[in-house]
Amino acid sequence: MTDAPDSHPSPAHAVPDDFHVFDTTLRDGAQREGINLTVADKLTIARHLDDFGVGFIEGGWPGANPRDTEFFQRARAEIDFRHAQLVAFGATRKAGVRVEDDPQVAALLDSGAPVITLVAKSHTAHVELALRTTPEENLAMIRDTVAHLCAQGRRVFLDCEHFFDGYALDPVYAKAVVRTASEAGADVVVLCDTNGGMLPAQVTAVVRTVLADTGARLGIHAQDDTGCAVANTLAAVDAGATHVQCTANGYGERVGNSNLFPVVAALELKYGRPVLPEGKLAETTRISHAIAEVVNLTPSTHQPYVGVSAFAHKAGLHASAIKVDPDLYQHIDPALVGNTMRMLVSDMAGRASIELKGKELGIDLGDDRELVGRVVERVKERELEGYTYEAADASFELLLRTEVEGRPRRYFTVESWRAIVEDRPDGTHANEATVKLWAKGERIVTTAEGNGPVNALDRALRVGLERIYPQLAHMELVDYKVRILEGALGTGSITRVLVSTSDGRGEWSTVGVAENVIAASWQALDDAYAYGLLRAGVEPQE
């Protein structure tokens, strides 16, 4: 039993139909190695994508696995789509089987999705070797399935698998597939670079020719095996395609798919084509990072438009120009995609870098050239010792405030600390740390155990300070990185430790450097707690 077509009204704020942004994160993107989405994950991502304003969300292959079948059932009941239409993915009828008798086609209708994407072969070798049928039967399979689904009130898109490779082998047949689907009622015929081997000039030439020879409405689906998926997608648009298939953050099989966010940003900002609802482009960075959290992959720091390094500037020459006009070294205003400009402080820093970073942190350096010069020299000295401030903004802010205020921000004074690792006969280890410190005139001695010496130190410090500074209860260490620096050998090497800490509202990073990994870790922890208390508005001790 299938739902009636009129039970699928368009979303309340559906985007215009003249150009399609079609997302396939939940289907093609989920094929990335390391991504394993639950139904709950897929529902969450679908909500994010609808909020972003894409026109179509391909949810999976109902009938192919129970998870996708459940997703469509729950999505219809639990999500009130405001912008997107839900799309079910499946194949044409099997060779030699009546379309009315094909259970996979029936499952597509049973999904209740108002739009159905069919995948079909457009490469004669795949028709004969994979489908084990004739080119003529393949065309009949396409014609019958598209016409049947259209007769049931569904909108149909057809993905021409391996189209560009098939076109190179037999352009006449590849175009026959496009023409057959369009004449049977498919709204869009999507040309797929399934192997990801095409280059932009090739895509432009093929799309332009197929469009002229068939008159069909064309779309593009590009894989990223040559690193050209975004460029190939835009090349297809240049040639007349009005439907782009992408995935969030470029997730997908092998090296991935065309990345939704650079494609949309380019269409809106470079082509001047409004493809999202008004105001939604500024949500780009937030949506990208939110989806990365759901799939449990760290957001790429160097991803175009949305990466935290996308508008980060390090060299002093850049900073000098940006101080005059940010547009001199940025191709767009980062706020347009919900991102921000960042100044990185390193041994490449000049006066302009320090002044801009101070402004970013809300610290007015005024016109004090002597102060700025001191900070520049201090940073260069510290980086020569192994510190890195481009990855440890919190440690840099503490350093900067020390120079501005003339003394370090101290919330506690450490008398001593020690960490002990005990190797037991049964092969287990015990880790214990003792911290002796002074805070608000009180001497505090605490001991704690942990699952490692650094964790034991962290716990001992927290136990000792939480009674005095209850704000520390909200803080936790969320990441810990150790790097052995060049210049020394073996166990005598200099070690750099980066610690990331969160208070539930944000994260900050601190750095420590020493010959001893525990000592370097202590420095980073010391800065982490000092900065956390600064964030919480706590006044330092005199």
C-alpha positions as CSV (number, residue, x, y, z in Angstrom):
1,M,0.0,0.0,0.0
2,T,1.5,3.3,-1.0
3,D,0.7,6.8,0.1
4,A,-1.3,9.1,-2.2
5,P,0.8,11.7,-4.0
6,D,-1.2,14.6,-2.4
7,S,0.0,13.5,1.0
8,H,3.3,15.0,0.2
9,P,2.9,18.8,0.1
10,S,5.8,21.0,-0.7
11,P,7.7,22.4,2.4
12,A,6.4,25.6,3.8
13,H,9.4,27.6,2.6
14,A,10.4,25.5,-0.4
15,V,13.3,27.0,-2.5
16,P,12.7,28.0,-6.1
17,D,12.7,25.1,-8.6
18,D,14.8,26.7,-11.3
19,F,18.1,25.5,-9.7
20,H,18.5,22.5,-7.4
21,V,20.9,22.0,-4.5
22,F,20.6,18.3,-3.9
23,D,22.3,16.8,-0.8
24,T,23.3,13.1,-0.7
25,T,25.2,13.0,2.6
26,L,22.8,10.4,4.1
27,R,23.3,8.1,1.2
28,D,26.5,8.7,-0.8
29,G,28.3,10.5,2.0
30,A,27.6,7.7,4.4
31,Q,29.8,5.4,2.2
32,R,32.9,7.2,3.5
33,E,35.2,4.9,5.4
34,G,34.8,5.6,9.2
35,I,31.2,6.9,9.0
36,N,28.5,4.7,10.5
37,L,25.3,6.5,10.9
38,T,22.4,5.4,13.1
39,V,18.9,6.3,12.3
40,A,19.0,9.0,15.0
41,D,22.2,10.4,13.4
42,K,20.5,10.5,10.0
43,L,17.5,12.3,11.4
44,T,19.7,14.9,13.1
45,I,21.7,15.5,9.9
46,A,18.5,15.8,7.9
47,R,17.3,18.5,10.3
48,H,20.6,20.4,9.9
49,L,20.4,20.2,6.1
50,D,16.8,21.4,6.0
51,D,17.7,24.2,8.3
52,F,20.5,25.2,5.9
53,G,18.0,25.4,3.1
54,V,19.0,22.7,0.6
55,G,16.2,21.8,-1.8
56,F,16.5,18.0,-1.7
57,I,17.8,15.5,0.9
58,E,18.5,12.0,-0.3
59,G,17.8,9.8,2.7
60,G,19.0,6.4,1.5
61,W,17.8,3.3,-0.2
62,P,14.5,2.0,1.3
63,G,14.1,-1.7,1.0
64,A,17.8,-2.2,0.7
65,N,18.4,-2.3,4.4
66,P,16.2,-2.0,7.5
67,R,18.0,1.2,8.7
68,D,17.1,3.2,5.6
69,T,13.5,1.9,5.6
70,E,13.1,3.0,9.3
71,F,14.7,6.4,8.5
72,F,12.0,7.2,5.9
73,Q,9.2,6.1,8.3
74,R,10.6,8.2,11.1
75,A,11.5,11.2,9.0
76,R,8.0,11.5,7.7
77,A,6.6,11.4,11.2
78,E,9.2,13.4,13.1
79,I,10.5,16.1,10.8
80,D,8.5,19.0,9.6
81,F,10.6,19.9,6.6
82,R,10.6,23.7,6.0
83,H,12.8,23.9,2.9
84,A,13.8,20.5,1.6
85,Q,12.0,17.6,0.0
86,L,12.9,14.1,1.1
87,V,14.3,11.8,-1.7
88,A,14.4,8.0,-1.8
89,F,17.1,6.3,-3.8
90,G,16.8,3.1,-5.7
91,A,17.4,1.3,-9.0
92,T,15.4,0.7,-12.1
93,R,13.4,-2.5,-12.4
94,K,15.4,-5.7,-12.9
95,A,16.0,-7.1,-16.3
96,G,13.1,-9.3,-17.4
97,V,10.9,-8.3,-14.5
98,R,7.6,-6.3,-14.9
99,V,8.0,-3.0,-13.1
100,E,4.8,-3.6,-11.2
101,D,6.2,-6.8,-9.9
102,D,9.6,-5.5,-8.8
103,P,9.7,-5.4,-4.9
104,Q,12.5,-2.8,-4.9
105,V,10.4,-0.4,-7.0
106,A,7.5,-1.1,-4.6
107,A,9.7,-0.2,-1.6
108,L,10.5,3.1,-3.2
109,L,6.8,3.9,-3.3
110,D,6.3,2.6,0.2
111,S,8.9,5.0,1.5
112,G,6.4,7.8,1.0
113,A,9.1,10.1,-0.4
114,P,7.7,12.6,-2.8
115,V,10.9,12.5,-4.9
116,I,12.7,9.4,-6.1
117,T,16.2,9.2,-7.6
118,L,16.8,6.2,-9.8
119,V,20.3,5.0,-10.7
120,A,20.7,3.5,-14.2
121,K,23.6,2.3,-16.3
122,S,24.8,4.6,-19.1
123,H,28.0,2.7,-19.9
124,T,27.5,-0.2,-22.3
125,A,30.2,-2.3,-20.7
126,H,28.5,-2.0,-17.3
127,V,25.1,-2.8,-18.9
128,E,26.5,-6.0,-20.4
129,L,28.9,-7.1,-17.6
130,A,27.2,-5.8,-14.4
131,L,23.5,-6.0,-15.4
132,R,24.1,-8.9,-17.8
133,T,21.5,-7.6,-20.2
134,T,21.3,-5.9,-23.5
135,P,21.6,-2.1,-24.2
136,E,18.0,-2.2,-25.5
137,E,16.6,-3.9,-22.4
138,N,18.5,-1.4,-20.2
139,L,16.7,1.5,-22.0
140,A,13.4,-0.3,-21.5
141,M,14.1,-0.7,-17.8
142,I,14.7,3.0,-17.5
143,R,11.6,3.9,-19.5
144,D,9.3,1.5,-17.6
145,T,10.5,2.5,-14.1
146,V,10.4,6.3,-14.7
147,A,7.0,6.2,-16.3
148,H,5.6,3.9,-13.5
149,L,6.8,6.1,-10.7
150,C,5.6,9.3,-12.4
151,A,2.2,7.6,-12.9
152,Q,2.1,7.1,-9.1
153,G,2.6,10.8,-8.5
154,R,6.3,10.8,-7.7
155,R,8.8,13.3,-9.1
156,V,11.7,11.3,-10.6
157,F,15.4,12.2,-11.1
158,L,17.6,9.7,-12.9
159,D,21.3,9.3,-12.0
160,C,23.3,8.1,-15.1
161,E,26.0,6.0,-13.4
162,H,29.5,6.2,-15.1
163,F,28.1,8.6,-17.6
164,F,31.3,10.4,-18.6
165,D,33.3,7.2,-19.0
166,G,30.3,5.7,-20.9
167,Y,30.1,8.8,-23.1
168,A,33.8,8.4,-24.0
169,L,33.2,4.8,-25.0
170,D,29.8,5.2,-26.8
171,P,28.4,8.8,-26.9
172,V,25.4,7.8,-29.0
173,Y,24.2,5.2,-26.4
174,A,25.0,7.5,-23.4
175,K,22.8,10.2,-24.9
176,A,20.1,7.7,-25.7
177,V,19.9,6.9,-21.9
178,V,19.5,10.6,-21.2
179,R,16.8,11.0,-23.9
180,T,14.9,7.9,-22.8
181,A,14.7,9.0,-19.2
182,S,13.6,12.6,-20.1
183,E,11.0,11.4,-22.5
184,A,9.6,8.9,-20.0
185,G,9.0,11.8,-17.5
186,A,12.2,12.3,-15.5
187,D,12.5,15.9,-14.3
188,V,16.3,15.9,-14.2
189,V,18.9,13.5,-15.7
190,V,22.0,13.6,-13.6
191,L,25.4,13.0,-15.3
192,C,27.6,11.1,-12.9
193,D,31.4,11.1,-12.8
194,T,31.2,7.9,-10.8
195,N,35.0,7.1,-10.9
196,G,35.9,10.8,-10.3
197,G,38.4,10.9,-13.1
198,M,37.1,13.9,-15.1
199,L,38.7,17.3,-15.4
200,P,36.7,20.6,-15.6
201,A,37.3,21.2,-19.4
202,Q,36.1,17.7,-20.1
203,V,32.9,18.1,-18.0
204,T,32.1,21.4,-19.6
205,A,32.4,20.0,-23.2
206,V,30.3,16.9,-22.5
207,V,27.5,18.7,-20.6
208,R,27.2,21.3,-23.2
209,T,27.0,18.8,-26.0
210,V,24.5,16.5,-24.2
211,L,22.3,19.5,-23.3
212,A,22.2,20.6,-26.9
213,D,21.6,17.2,-28.3
214,T,18.9,15.9,-25.9
215,G,17.2,19.0,-24.6
216,A,16.9,17.3,-21.2
217,R,17.3,19.2,-17.9
218,L,20.7,18.1,-16.6
219,G,22.4,17.7,-13.3
220,I,25.9,16.8,-12.1
221,H,27.2,14.3,-9.6
222,A,31.0,14.5,-9.2
223,Q,33.4,12.3,-7.2
224,D,36.7,13.9,-6.0
225,D,39.3,11.3,-7.1
226,T,41.2,14.0,-9.1
227,G,40.6,16.6,-6.5
228,C,38.3,18.4,-9.0
229,A,34.8,17.5,-7.7
230,V,33.9,21.1,-6.8
231,A,35.5,22.5,-9.9
232,N,33.8,19.9,-12.1
233,T,30.4,20.7,-10.5
234,L,30.8,24.4,-11.2
235,A,32.1,23.6,-14.8
236,A,28.8,21.6,-15.3
237,V,26.8,24.7,-14.1
238,D,28.8,26.8,-16.6
239,A,27.7,24.4,-19.3
240,G,24.0,24.6,-18.4
241,A,23.4,22.1,-15.6
242,T,20.8,23.3,-13.1
243,H,21.0,20.6,-10.5
244,V,24.1,19.9,-8.3
245,Q,24.5,16.8,-6.1
246,C,26.9,17.3,-3.2
247,T,27.6,16.0,0.3
248,A,28.3,17.9,3.5
249,N,32.1,18.4,4.0
250,G,32.7,16.3,0.8
251,Y,32.0,13.0,2.6
252,G,31.8,10.0,0.4
253,E,33.3,6.9,-1.0
254,R,37.1,6.7,-1.5
255,V,38.3,10.4,-1.3
256,G,34.8,11.8,-1.3
257,N,32.2,13.8,-3.3
258,S,31.7,17.3,-4.3
259,N,31.6,19.4,-1.1
260,L,28.2,21.1,-0.5
261,F,29.6,24.1,1.3
262,P,32.2,25.4,-1.3
263,V,29.7,24.7,-4.1
264,V,26.9,26.7,-2.5
265,A,29.2,29.5,-1.4
266,A,30.6,29.8,-4.9
267,L,27.1,29.8,-6.5
268,E,25.9,32.5,-4.1
269,L,29.0,34.7,-3.8
270,K,30.9,34.1,-7.1
271,Y,28.0,33.5,-9.5
272,G,25.5,35.7,-7.8
273,R,22.9,32.9,-7.9
274,P,20.7,32.8,-4.8
275,V,20.3,29.0,-4.2
276,L,19.5,29.1,-0.5
277,P,16.8,30.9,1.4
278,E,17.7,34.5,2.4
279,G,20.1,34.6,5.3
280,K,21.0,30.9,5.3
281,L,24.5,31.3,3.8
282,A,25.7,32.8,7.0
283,E,24.9,29.4,8.7
284,T,27.4,27.6,6.5
285,T,30.2,27.2,9.0
286,R,27.8,26.3,11.8
287,I,26.1,23.6,9.8
288,S,29.4,22.2,8.5
289,H,30.7,21.8,12.0
290,A,27.5,20.5,13.4
291,I,27.3,17.7,10.9
292,A,31.0,16.8,11.5
293,E,30.1,16.4,15.2
294,V,27.3,14.0,14.3
295,V,29.4,11.8,12.1
296,N,32.2,12.0,14.8
297,L,34.9,13.3,12.5
298,T,37.0,16.3,13.4
299,P,36.1,19.3,11.1
300,S,38.9,19.9,8.6
301,T,40.7,23.0,9.7
302,H,41.7,23.9,6.2
303,Q,38.4,23.3,4.4
304,P,37.5,26.3,2.1
305,Y,35.1,28.8,3.6
306,V,34.3,26.9,6.8
307,G,37.6,25.7,8.2
308,V,39.0,27.6,11.2
309,S,42.1,28.3,9.1
310,A,40.2,29.5,6.0
311,F,40.7,33.1,7.0
312,A,43.7,32.8,9.3
313,H,46.7,34.9,8.6
314,K,50.2,34.3,9.9
315,A,52.9,36.2,8.0
316,G,53.6,39.7,9.2
317,L,53.4,41.0,5.6
318,H,49.8,39.8,5.4
319,A,48.9,41.3,8.7
320,S,50.3,44.7,7.7
321,A,48.1,44.7,4.6
322,I,45.0,43.4,6.5
323,K,45.4,46.2,9.1
324,V,44.8,48.6,6.2
325,D,42.1,46.6,4.4
326,P,41.1,43.0,5.2
327,D,40.0,42.5,1.6
328,L,43.6,42.8,0.4
329,Y,44.3,39.2,1.6
330,Q,40.8,37.7,1.7
331,H,38.6,36.7,-1.2
332,I,35.3,37.3,0.7
333,D,34.2,38.7,4.0
334,P,34.3,35.6,6.3
335,A,31.1,36.7,8.1
336,L,29.2,35.9,4.9
337,V,29.6,32.2,5.5
338,G,29.5,32.5,9.3
339,N,33.3,32.3,9.8
340,T,35.8,34.8,11.3
341,M,39.2,36.2,10.4
342,R,41.9,35.1,12.8
343,M,45.4,36.4,13.3
344,L,48.0,33.7,14.1
345,V,50.9,34.7,16.3
346,S,54.2,33.1,15.6
347,D,57.9,33.9,15.0
348,M,56.7,35.4,11.7
349,A,54.7,38.0,13.5
350,G,55.3,41.6,13.1
351,R,53.8,44.6,14.9
352,A,50.6,44.5,12.8
353,S,50.0,40.9,13.7
354,I,50.2,41.6,17.4
355,E,48.0,44.7,17.1
356,L,45.4,42.9,15.2
357,K,45.5,39.9,17.5
358,G,45.2,42.2,20.5
359,K,42.1,43.8,18.9
360,E,40.7,40.3,18.2
361,L,41.1,39.4,21.9
362,G,39.6,42.7,23.1
363,I,42.9,44.0,24.4
364,D,43.6,47.6,23.5
365,L,47.3,48.1,22.8
366,G,46.8,51.7,21.8
367,D,49.7,53.3,20.0
368,D,52.3,51.9,22.5
369,R,55.0,50.9,20.0
370,E,57.4,49.9,22.8
371,L,54.8,47.5,24.3
372,V,54.0,46.0,20.9
373,G,57.7,45.6,20.2
374,R,58.3,43.8,23.5
375,V,55.5,41.4,22.7
376,V,56.9,40.7,19.3
377,E,60.3,39.9,20.7
378,R,58.9,37.8,23.5
379,V,56.9,35.7,21.1
380,K,59.9,35.2,18.9
381,E,62.1,34.2,21.9
382,R,59.4,31.7,23.1
383,E,58.9,30.2,19.6
384,L,62.7,29.7,19.4
385,E,62.4,27.7,22.6
386,G,59.7,25.5,21.1
387,Y,56.5,27.2,22.0
388,T,53.8,27.7,19.4
389,Y,51.1,30.3,19.8
390,E,49.2,29.9,16.6
391,A,47.7,26.7,18.1
392,A,47.5,28.1,21.7
393,D,45.6,31.3,21.7
394,A,44.9,31.1,25.4
395,S,48.6,31.0,26.3
396,F,49.2,33.9,24.0
397,E,46.5,36.0,25.6
398,L,48.0,35.3,29.1
399,L,51.4,36.3,27.8
400,L,50.0,39.5,26.2
401,R,48.1,40.4,29.4
402,T,51.3,39.9,31.4
403,E,53.1,42.5,29.2
404,V,50.1,44.9,29.2
405,E,49.4,44.7,32.9
406,G,53.1,44.4,34.0
407,R,52.6,41.2,36.0
408,P,51.3,37.7,35.3
409,R,47.7,36.8,36.1
410,R,48.1,34.6,39.1
411,Y,45.2,32.7,40.7
412,F,47.4,30.4,42.6
413,T,51.1,30.0,43.4
414,V,52.6,26.5,43.1
415,E,55.0,25.5,45.8
416,S,55.8,22.1,44.3
417,W,54.3,19.1,42.4
418,R,55.3,15.6,41.8
419,A,53.9,12.7,39.8
420,I,54.7,9.0,40.5
421,V,54.2,6.0,38.2
422,E,54.4,2.7,40.0
423,D,55.0,-0.5,38.0
424,R,53.4,-3.4,39.8
425,P,54.4,-7.1,39.6
426,D,51.0,-8.0,38.0
427,G,51.7,-5.7,35.0
428,T,49.4,-2.9,36.1
429,H,50.5,0.7,36.8
430,A,49.5,3.1,39.5
431,N,49.6,6.9,38.8
432,E,49.6,9.3,41.7
433,A,50.3,13.0,41.9
434,T,50.7,15.4,44.8
435,V,50.4,19.2,44.4
436,K,51.3,21.8,47.0
437,L,50.1,25.4,46.3
438,W,48.9,28.6,47.7
439,A,45.6,30.3,46.8
440,K,44.0,33.3,48.5
441,G,46.4,33.0,51.4
442,E,45.7,29.4,52.1
443,R,48.3,26.6,51.7
444,I,46.7,23.6,50.0
445,V,48.2,20.0,49.6
446,T,46.3,17.5,47.6
447,T,47.0,14.0,46.2
448,A,45.0,12.2,43.5
449,E,45.2,9.2,41.3
450,G,44.6,9.0,37.6
451,N,44.8,6.8,34.5
452,G,48.2,8.5,33.7
453,P,50.6,10.9,35.4
454,V,49.1,13.9,33.6
455,N,45.6,12.9,34.4
456,A,46.6,12.5,38.1
457,L,48.2,16.0,38.1
458,D,45.1,17.4,36.5
459,R,42.9,15.8,39.2
460,A,45.1,16.8,42.1
461,L,45.1,20.4,40.9
462,R,41.4,20.4,40.4
463,V,40.8,18.9,43.9
464,G,43.0,21.5,45.5
465,L,41.4,24.5,43.8
466,E,37.7,23.7,43.3
467,R,36.8,24.7,46.8
468,I,38.4,28.1,46.3
469,Y,37.4,28.5,42.7
470,P,34.1,26.6,42.2
471,Q,34.1,27.7,38.5
472,L,36.7,25.0,37.8
473,A,34.0,22.3,38.2
474,H,32.7,23.2,34.7
475,M,36.1,22.7,33.1
476,E,37.5,19.6,31.6
477,L,40.5,18.6,29.5
478,V,39.2,17.5,26.0
479,D,42.4,17.0,24.0
480,Y,46.0,16.4,24.7
481,K,48.8,16.4,22.1
482,V,52.5,15.7,22.6
483,R,55.2,16.5,20.0
484,I,58.9,15.7,20.2
485,L,60.8,18.8,18.8
486,E,63.8,18.7,16.6
487,G,67.2,19.6,17.8
488,A,67.8,16.8,20.4
489,L,67.8,13.0,20.3
490,G,66.1,10.2,22.1
491,T,64.8,10.6,25.6
492,G,66.6,13.9,26.1
493,S,64.5,15.6,23.4
494,I,62.5,18.8,24.0
495,T,58.8,18.1,24.3
496,R,55.9,20.4,23.4
497,V,52.4,19.7,24.9
498,L,49.2,21.3,23.7
499,V,46.1,21.0,25.9
500,S,42.5,21.8,24.9
501,T,40.1,22.6,27.7
502,S,36.3,23.2,27.7
503,D,33.9,24.9,30.1
504,G,30.8,23.7,28.1
505,R,30.5,27.1,26.4
506,G,33.8,27.1,24.4
507,E,37.2,25.6,24.1
508,W,40.7,27.1,24.5
509,S,44.2,25.7,23.9
510,T,47.4,26.2,26.0
511,V,51.0,25.2,25.4
512,G,53.9,24.0,27.6
513,V,57.5,23.2,26.6
514,A,60.2,21.3,28.6
515,E,62.7,18.5,28.5
516,N,60.3,16.5,30.6
517,V,56.9,15.6,29.1
518,I,55.2,15.9,32.6
519,A,56.7,19.3,33.2
520,A,55.6,20.5,29.8
521,S,52.1,19.1,30.6
522,W,52.1,21.0,33.9
523,Q,52.8,24.3,32.2
524,A,49.9,23.7,29.8
525,L,47.6,22.8,32.6
526,D,48.6,25.8,34.7
527,D,47.8,28.1,31.7
528,A,44.6,26.2,31.0
529,Y,43.2,26.8,34.5
530,A,44.4,30.4,34.7
531,Y,42.7,31.1,31.4
532,G,39.5,29.3,32.4
533,L,39.3,31.5,35.5
534,L,39.9,34.6,33.4
535,R,37.1,33.6,31.1
536,A,34.8,33.1,34.1
537,G,35.5,36.7,35.2
538,V,37.4,35.8,38.4
539,E,39.8,38.4,39.6
540,P,43.4,37.2,40.1
541,Q,45.0,37.1,43.6
542,E,47.3,40.0,44.6
